Amino acid sequence: MKPYVICLMLTSPDGSLHPSRWTKSPDGSRADWSALYEQVHKQLGGDSWMVGRVTMAEISKATAHPPTGLSEAKRPHHFARRDAASYAIALDRSGKLHFSSGELYGDHVVVLLGSDASDSHLAELAGDGVSYIVSETAEIDVGAMLDLLGTELGIKRILLEGGANVNGSLMAAGLVDEMSLVVAPALEARDGSDRIVAYGEEGLAGKVELSLLACEPLSHGAVHLRYSVHKAG
Ligand SMILES: NC(=O)c1ccc[n+]([C@@H]2O[C@H](COP(=O)([O-])OP(=O)(O)OC[C@H]3O[C@@H](n4cnc5c(N)ncnc54)[C@H](OP(=O)(O)O)[C@@H]3O)[C@@H](O)[C@H]2O)c1
């Protein structure tokens, strides 16, 4: 069964996802809003978090290296662990991400790959203790992968935490159930700045609809907005 997917982002009212570029506020600081984001992350009770390839590359700074230890390149999947309390999941179509171990922030790493990922890359991941699933097609069938994460690893609730492109692609595919935003009292307002959700030139009009679930004031001038996300009727 597909896990419940909540897209969780810290943002400004103008949709910026880079707090280092935000205006200041007398209500609070970037550190205060980041702490609120972490608090909401815990409250939402996910048993895993998921990010796109670009965001994961900023978290795991490892570079390519020869496989160590276990170096088999099993397809379509390899699970180094099935008993983790929480999982860190990355979407990496062509196998660009590298890891120095199978754990990030104490969560077990699972990489979702397209069929073009090379055997040597799979062997590197397995050797590092990382779990992975390879899609049958070059483009990742994220819906099928989410089902597998549910059936194979028992994952029930995923916090989808950016960036904009992975958020947009899962929304367009109808795979996001809820959107949860911690909105800080700050603005970026630069031309061409990144947004919290992006879906190319096409956008998401006609694909999804949001409906307000809750609006809760937080401390430091922030608010927590929750929307249910539906396929457009
Ligand atoms: N403030 C915050 O809360 C926050 C949170 C997260 C991220 N960020 C920021 O966001 C920026 C990165 O965002 P981004 O939008 O550029 O990148 P991203 O969403 O992190 O990663 C996008 C990449 O993920 C892969 N991907 C996404 N959807 C896919 C799909 N359906 N199937 C297969 N692969 C898929 C693709 O990799 P390939 O190109 O390899 O195909 C795509 O280019 C970073 O600067 C990061 O710091 C901020």
The ligand as a Tripos MOL2 file, in Angstrom:
@<TRIPOS>MOLECULE
LIG
   48    52     1     0     0
SMALL
NO_CHARGES

@<TRIPOS>ATOM
      1 N1         14.4430   25.4520    2.7040 N.am      1 LIG1
      2 C1         14.0980   24.2010    2.6140 C.2       1 LIG1
      3 O1         13.2520   23.7770    3.3770 O.2       1 LIG1
      4 C2         14.7240   23.3180    1.5330 C.ar      1 LIG1
      5 C3         14.3810   21.9740    1.5220 C.ar      1 LIG1
      6 C4         14.9090   21.1710    0.4970 C.ar      1 LIG1
      7 C5         15.7460   21.6960   -0.4680 C.ar      1 LIG1
      8 N2         16.0940   22.9750   -0.4090 N.ar      1 LIG1
      9 C6         16.9650   23.5570   -1.4530 C.3       1 LIG1
     10 O2         16.4260   23.2200   -2.7180 O.3       1 LIG1
     11 C7         17.4700   23.1680   -3.6910 C.3       1 LIG1
     12 C8         17.3310   21.9160   -4.5400 C.3       1 LIG1
     13 O3         16.0610   21.8740   -5.1140 O.3       1 LIG1
     14 P1         15.8500   21.3850   -6.6180 P.3       1 LIG1
     15 O4         14.4120   21.5590   -6.9220 O.co2     1 LIG1
     16 O5         16.8590   22.0490   -7.4870 O.co2     1 LIG1
     17 O6         16.2850   19.8620   -6.5740 O.3       1 LIG1
     18 P2         15.6780   18.5560   -5.8770 P.3       1 LIG1
     19 O7         14.1880   18.5630   -5.9240 O.co2     1 LIG1
     20 O8         16.3610   18.3710   -4.5590 O.co2     1 LIG1
     21 O9         16.2330   17.4400   -6.8470 O.3       1 LIG1
     22 C9         15.7520   17.4120   -8.1610 C.3       1 LIG1
     23 C10        16.3330   16.2160   -8.8350 C.3       1 LIG1
     24 O10        15.8260   15.0270   -8.2320 O.3       1 LIG1
     25 C11        15.5960   14.0720   -9.2280 C.3       1 LIG1
     26 N3         14.1380   13.8690   -9.3560 N.ar      1 LIG1
     27 C12        13.1430   14.6690   -8.9590 C.ar      1 LIG1
     28 N4         11.9490   14.1370   -9.2550 N.ar      1 LIG1
     29 C13        12.2120   12.9710   -9.8530 C.ar      1 LIG1
     30 C14        11.3930   11.9660  -10.4030 C.ar      1 LIG1
     31 N5         10.0440   12.0400  -10.3660 N.pl3     1 LIG1
     32 N6         11.9750   10.9100  -10.9610 N.ar      1 LIG1
     33 C15        13.3170   10.8100  -10.9770 C.ar      1 LIG1
     34 N7         14.1610   11.7260  -10.4660 N.ar      1 LIG1
     35 C16        13.5970   12.7940   -9.9240 C.ar      1 LIG1
     36 C17        16.1460   14.6580  -10.5360 C.3       1 LIG1
     37 O11        17.5250   14.2890  -10.5870 O.3       1 LIG1
     38 P3         18.3490   14.2060  -11.9710 P.3       1 LIG1
     39 O12        18.5540   15.6110  -12.4070 O.co2     1 LIG1
     40 O13        19.6130   13.5140  -11.6060 O.co2     1 LIG1
     41 O14        17.5000   13.4150  -12.9290 O.co2     1 LIG1
     42 C18        15.9670   16.1400  -10.2950 C.3       1 LIG1
     43 O15        16.8060   16.9520  -11.0700 O.3       1 LIG1
     44 C19        18.7590   23.1710   -2.9230 C.3       1 LIG1
     45 O16        19.3680   24.4220   -3.0590 O.3       1 LIG1
     46 C20        18.3430   22.9500   -1.4590 C.3       1 LIG1
     47 O17        19.1780   23.6110   -0.5630 O.3       1 LIG1
     48 C21        15.5960   23.8100    0.5760 C.ar      1 LIG1
@<TRIPOS>BOND
     1     1     2 1
     2     2     3 2
     3     2     4 1
     4     4     5 ar
     5     4    48 ar
     6     5     6 ar
     7     6     7 ar
     8     7     8 ar
     9     8     9 1
    10     8    48 ar
    11     9    10 1
    12     9    46 1
    13    10    11 1
    14    11    12 1
    15    11    44 1
    16    12    13 1
    17    13    14 1
    18    14    15 2
    19    14    16 1
    20    14    17 1
    21    17    18 1
    22    18    19 2
    23    18    20 1
    24    18    21 1
    25    21    22 1
    26    22    23 1
    27    23    24 1
    28    23    42 1
    29    24    25 1
    30    25    26 1
    31    25    36 1
    32    26    27 ar
    33    26    35 ar
    34    27    28 ar
    35    28    29 ar
    36    29    30 ar
    37    29    35 ar
    38    30    31 1
    39    30    32 ar
    40    32    33 ar
    41    33    34 ar
    42    34    35 ar
    43    36    37 1
    44    36    42 1
    45    37    38 1
    46    38    39 2
    47    38    40 1
    48    38    41 1
    49    42    43 1
    50    44    45 1
    51    44    46 1
    52    46    47 1
@<TRIPOS>SUBSTRUCTURE
     1 LIG1         1 GROUP 0 **** ****
